Amino acid sequence: MTGRFFDSRWVERPGHVEELDGGLPQGFRAAAAAAGIKPSGKPDVALLVCDRAEATSAARFTRSGVLAAPVLLTQERCRLGGLRTVVANSGNANAATGKRGLDAAVKMQGAGAVAGGVAPDQVAVCSTGVIGVPLDADTIVRALPEVHARLSDTGDAEFLQGIQTTDVVEKRASLRVRLGAGMVRLSAQAKGAGMISPHFATLLCFVETDAALDAAACDLLLGATCARSFERISVDGQLSTNDTVILMASGASGVRVEGETEDELRLGEALDALLRQLAVLCVRDGEGARRVGKVIVRGGHHMHVEAAARAVADSPLVKTALNGGDPNWGRIAQAVGMALPGTAPLPLDIAIEGVPVLSGGSPVDHDVVDLAAKVGGTEVAYEVGLPGDGAETEVFFSDLGHDYVTLNAEYTT
């Protein structure tokens, strides 16, 4: 891993967190290999194993009404508080594939159990890729012995390659976290670049720590941090069939993190920063994206600020203006008005990169040339004020350009 992980101005690295060059926390090993699912010949089967019997876990999944077979299987047949193995493939989503798809997911789970040396209900199954194409699970079963032989506590980069599809930006981090009770490690590998909307994305994310946590603490931490990260992003406003985020805690460091303690807060702060930066990277990677936008909406009702923020983030007009570095605030006003229709004009406030352009529904004089320069960077901030006080939300979103259309127009051909 090269460069600095926490490179967004919107995500601050906590002072008790140190970035490492790579590797997994104690108790974890990972690897990947090519099984031939991807025409490119790149790695497409990945395995993550926790060697500790006392491991705990938590998971979050897509809210799509069309759930992929691996999501259904993992939700219904897995011991979600005690996952110890993940078997994943890329190049095929195994979604909208009926009973044949469920049979393939079961076969993957069984082979993963053998490879991980655990019970089948401790194996999560994940897939990503093209929807509606039957998955040949036998290719994965045949590849897993090779993957197992390659398992290593430095296999996180290889594992990441095995879950990527259209990703260009690397989404991986290894951290050391200083707690009052001692040092623990925290690492994550994620993929996601398109079919991304709040309520998750075409997103797989696997998070590992060697802290000792009970299952309830795992679930609390993952839920709280997902709400501030992967629930806050949009590339194209499209909800995927396969989204899965899993946190596993091996306990191998010997450092126990109890609930409602300072150590839980500090670990939560580290996890929050980790997932927020990964979320920004997913948006930055938005299939041809040039820029990342962040819209903050403030006002008097949570439903209103949420609707307005998502309307701005998903507006093709706002996104194309962002792509062109055009501070066209009229498109922001239009998006908010579409989300909150009414009989009287909204007294909106709008600011771009801290420069007020609309106040109480009336334009504000500003230096147009200076503002155009401010929106020419890689990250652009928008603020919207609605009538009233008390509610606030944010969404990170990508721009929309020619490359997105080209990639998705030719995705299966």
Residue pairs with C-beta under 8 A, 6 or more apart in sequence:
1 21
1 22
1 157
1 170
1 172
1 173
1 174
4 19
5 19
5 173
5 277
6 12
6 13
6 19
6 273
6 277
7 277
8 277
8 280
8 292
8 379
9 379
10 276
10 280
10 294
10 379
10 381
10 396
11 273
11 276
11 277
11 280
12 273
13 19
13 273
14 266
14 269
14 270
14 273
16 177
16 178
16 179
16 266
16 269
16 270
17 175
17 176
17 177
17 178
17 269
17 270
17 273
18 175
18 176
18 177
18 178
19 173
19 174
19 175
20 174
20 175
20 176
20 185
21 174
22 154
22 156
22 157
22 172
22 174
23 153
23 154
23 156
23 174
23 185
23 187
24 30
24 153
24 154
24 155
24 156
24 174
24 185
24 187
24 208
25 184
25 185
25 186
25 187
25 208
25 209
25 210
25 250
25 252
25 253
26 153
26 185
26 210
26 250
26 252
26 253
27 50
27 51
27 52
27 55
27 210
27 250
27 251
27 252
28 48
28 49
28 50
28 51
28 153
28 187
28 208
28 210
28 248
28 250
29 48
29 49
29 51
29 151
29 152
29 153
29 155
30 46
30 47
30 48
30 49
30 151
30 152
30 155
30 156
30 158
30 159
30 189
31 46
31 47
31 147
31 148
31 149
31 150
31 151
31 152
31 155
31 158
31 159
31 162
32 43
32 44
32 45
32 46
32 47
32 147
32 150
32 155
32 158
32 159
32 160
32 161
32 162
32 163
33 43
33 45
33 143
33 146
33 147
33 150
33 162
34 41
34 42
34 43
34 44
34 45
34 143
35 44
35 45
35 89
35 139
35 140
35 142
35 143
36 44
36 139
37 44
37 45
37 89
37 90
37 91
37 92
37 129
37 135
37 136
37 139
37 140
38 44
38 90
38 91
38 129
39 91
42 161
42 164
43 158
43 161
43 162
44 89
44 90
44 91
44 162
45 87
45 88
45 89
45 139
45 140
45 143
45 144
45 147
45 162
46 86
46 87
46 88
46 89
46 90
46 147
46 158
46 159
46 161
46 162
46 163
47 85
47 86
47 87
47 88
47 112
47 115
47 116
47 144
47 147
47 148
47 151
47 159
48 85
48 86
48 88
48 159
48 206
48 208
48 248
49 84
49 85
49 115
49 116
49 117
49 151
50 83
50 84
50 85
50 208
50 248
50 250
51 250
51 252
52 84
52 250
52 251
52 252
53 84
54 212
54 250
54 251
55 82
55 83
55 84
55 248
55 249
55 250
55 251
56 81
56 82
56 213
56 214
56 215
56 217
56 218
56 248
56 249
56 251
57 80
57 81
57 82
57 83
57 84
57 215
57 218
57 246
57 247
57 248
57 249
58 80
58 81
58 215
58 218
58 219
58 221
58 222
58 223
58 246
58 247
59 74
59 80
59 83
59 124
59 222
59 244
59 245
59 246
59 247
60 200
60 222
60 223
60 226
60 230
60 243
60 244
60 245
61 67
61 71
61 74
61 75
61 200
61 243
61 244
61 245
62 71
62 199
62 200
62 239
62 240
62 241
62 242
62 243
62 244
63 199
63 200
63 239
64 239
64 240
64 241
64 243
66 95
66 96
66 241
67 75
67 95
67 241
68 93
68 94
68 95
68 96
68 101
68 127
68 131
68 241
68 242
69 94
69 95
69 97
69 101
69 102
69 104
69 105
69 127
69 135
70 94
70 105
70 108
70 125
70 126
70 127
70 242
70 244
71 241
71 242
71 243
71 244
72 102
72 105
73 102
73 105
73 106
73 109
73 125
74 80
74 124
74 125
74 126
74 244
77 109
77 120
77 121
78 121
78 122
78 123
78 124
79 119
79 121
79 122
81 215
81 218
81 219
82 122
82 215
83 122
83 123
83 124
83 246
83 248
84 116
84 118
84 122
84 123
84 248
85 112
85 113
85 115
85 116
85 118
85 122
85 123
85 124
86 112
86 123
86 124
86 125
86 126
86 206
86 246
87 108
87 109
87 111
87 112
87 115
87 116
87 123
87 124
87 125
87 126
87 140
87 144
88 125
88 126
88 127
88 128
88 162
88 163
88 204
89 108
89 126
89 127
89 128
89 129
89 135
89 140
89 162
90 127
90 128
90 129
90 162
90 163
90 164
90 165
90 191
91 128
91 129
91 130
91 165
92 127
92 129
92 130
92 133
92 135
93 127
93 128
93 129
93 130
93 131
93 133
93 241
93 242
94 101
94 104
94 105
94 127
94 135
95 101
95 127
95 131
95 132
95 241
95 242
96 131
96 132
96 241
97 104
97 132
97 133
97 134
97 135
100 134
101 134
101 135
103 137
104 134
104 135
104 136
104 137
105 125
105 127
105 137
107 137
107 138
107 140
107 141
108 125
108 137
108 140
108 141
109 120
109 123
109 125
110 120
111 137
111 140
111 141
111 144
112 120
112 123
112 125
112 144
113 119
113 120
113 122
113 123
114 144
115 144
115 145
115 147
115 148
116 122
116 123
124 244
124 246
126 163
126 204
126 242
126 244
127 135
127 242
128 163
128 165
128 191
128 202
128 204
128 242
129 165
130 411
130 412
131 241
150 158
152 158
156 172
156 174
156 187
156 189
157 172
159 189
159 206
160 170
160 171
160 172
160 189
160 191
163 189
163 191
163 204
164 191
165 191
165 193
165 202
166 193
166 194
166 287
166 407
167 191
167 192
167 193
167 285
168 193
168 285
169 193
169 281
169 284
169 285
170 281
171 188
171 189
171 190
171 191
171 192
171 205
171 278
171 281
171 282
171 285
172 187
172 188
172 189
172 190
173 187
173 188
173 274
173 277
173 278
174 185
174 186
174 187
175 185
175 186
175 187
175 270
175 274
176 183
176 184
176 185
176 186
177 183
177 184
177 185
177 186
177 211
177 266
177 267
177 270
178 266
179 211
179 255
179 257
179 263
179 266
179 267
180 262
180 263
180 266
181 255
181 256
181 257
181 263
182 253
182 254
182 255
183 253
183 255
184 209
184 210
184 211
184 253
184 255
184 257
184 267
185 208
185 209
185 210
185 253
186 207
186 208
186 209
186 211
186 267
186 270
186 271
186 274
187 207
187 208
187 209
188 205
188 206
188 207
188 208
188 274
188 275
188 278
189 205
189 206
190 203
190 204
190 205
190 206
190 278
190 281
190 282
191 203
191 204
191 205
192 201
192 202
192 203
192 204
192 205
192 282
192 285
193 202
193 235
193 282
193 285
193 286
193 287
194 202
194 235
194 236
194 238
194 286
194 287
194 404
194 407
194 408
195 201
195 202
195 235
195 236
195 238
195 239
195 240
196 202
196 203
196 233
196 234
196 235
196 236
196 238
196 240
196 282
196 283
196 286
196 398
197 233
197 234
197 235
197 236
197 237
197 238
197 239
197 240
197 314
198 231
198 232
198 233
198 234
198 310
198 313
198 395
199 231
199 239
200 230
200 231
200 239
200 240
200 243
200 245
201 230
201 233
201 235
201 240
201 243
201 282
202 240
202 242
202 243
203 230
203 240
203 243
203 244
203 245
203 282
204 242
204 243
204 244
204 245
205 230
205 244
205 245
205 246
205 275
205 278
206 245
206 246
206 248
207 222
207 245
207 246
207 247
207 248
207 271
207 274
207 275
208 247
208 248
208 249
208 250
209 247
209 248
209 249
209 250
209 267
209 271
210 249
210 250
210 251
210 252
210 253
210 255
211 249
211 251
211 253
211 255
211 256
211 257
211 267
212 249
212 251
212 253
212 254
212 255
212 256
212 257
213 221
213 249
213 251
213 256
213 257
214 259
216 259
217 257
217 258
217 259
217 264
218 247
218 248
218 249
220 259
221 247
221 264
221 267
221 268
221 271
222 245
222 247
222 271
224 268
224 272
225 268
225 271
225 272
225 274
225 275
225 276
226 245
226 275
228 272
228 275
228 276
229 272
229 275
229 276
229 278
229 279
230 243
230 245
230 275
230 278
230 279
230 282
232 276
232 279
232 394
232 395
232 396
233 279
233 280
233 282
233 283
233 395
233 396
233 397
234 283
234 310
234 313
234 314
234 395
234 396
234 397
234 398
235 282
235 283
235 286
235 287
235 289
235 397
235 398
236 286
236 287
236 314
236 400
236 404
237 310
237 313
237 314
247 271
255 263
257 263
257 264
257 267
258 264
279 396
280 292
280 396
283 289
283 292
283 396
283 397
283 398
284 292
284 378
284 398
286 398
286 399
286 404
287 403
287 404
287 407
287 408
288 401
288 402
288 403
288 404
288 406
288 407
289 323
289 398
289 399
289 400
289 401
289 404
290 323
290 378
290 399
290 401
291 322
291 323
291 325
291 377
291 378
291 379
291 380
291 398
291 399
292 378
292 379
292 380
292 396
292 397
292 398
292 399
293 313
293 318
293 319
293 322
293 379
293 380
293 381
293 382
293 396
293 397
293 398
293 399
294 379
294 380
294 381
294 382
294 394
294 395
294 396
294 397
295 309
295 312
295 313
295 332
295 381
295 382
295 383
295 384
295 394
295 395
295 397
296 309
296 381
296 382
296 383
296 384
296 392
296 393
296 394
297 305
297 306
297 308
297 309
297 312
297 336
297 383
297 384
297 385
297 386
297 392
297 393
297 394
298 305
298 383
298 384
298 385
298 386
298 389
298 391
298 392
299 305
299 308
299 385
299 386
299 387
299 388
299 389
299 390
299 391
299 392
300 386
300 387
300 388
300 389
300 390
300 391
301 386
301 388
301 390
301 391
302 391
302 393
304 340
304 386
304 391
305 386
305 391
305 392
305 393
306 393
307 339
307 340
308 335
308 336
308 339
308 340
308 384
308 386
309 384
309 393
309 394
309 395
310 339
310 395
311 335
311 336
311 338
311 339
312 318
312 332
312 335
312 336
312 382
312 384
312 395
312 397
313 395
313 396
313 397
314 397
315 331
315 332
315 334
315 335
316 400
317 328
317 331
317 334
317 335
318 331
318 332
318 335
319 397
319 398
319 399
319 400
320 399
320 400
320 401
321 327
321 328
321 331
322 375
322 380
322 397
322 398
322 399
322 400
323 399
323 400
323 401
325 372
325 375
325 376
326 372
326 375
327 352
327 353
327 357
327 368
327 371
327 372
327 374
327 375
329 350
329 352
329 357
329 358
332 350
332 382
332 384
333 348
333 350
333 358
336 346
336 348
336 384
336 386
337 346
340 346
340 386
345 361
346 361
346 386
346 387
347 360
347 361
347 387
348 358
348 360
348 361
348 384
348 385
348 386
349 356
349 358
349 359
349 360
349 383
349 384
349 385
350 356
350 357
350 358
350 382
350 383
350 384
350 385
351 357
351 382
351 383
352 371
352 374
352 375
352 380
352 381
352 382
352 383
353 371
353 374
353 375
353 380
353 381
354 381
354 383
355 366
355 367
355 370
355 371
355 374
356 364
356 366
357 363
357 364
357 366
357 371
358 364
374 380
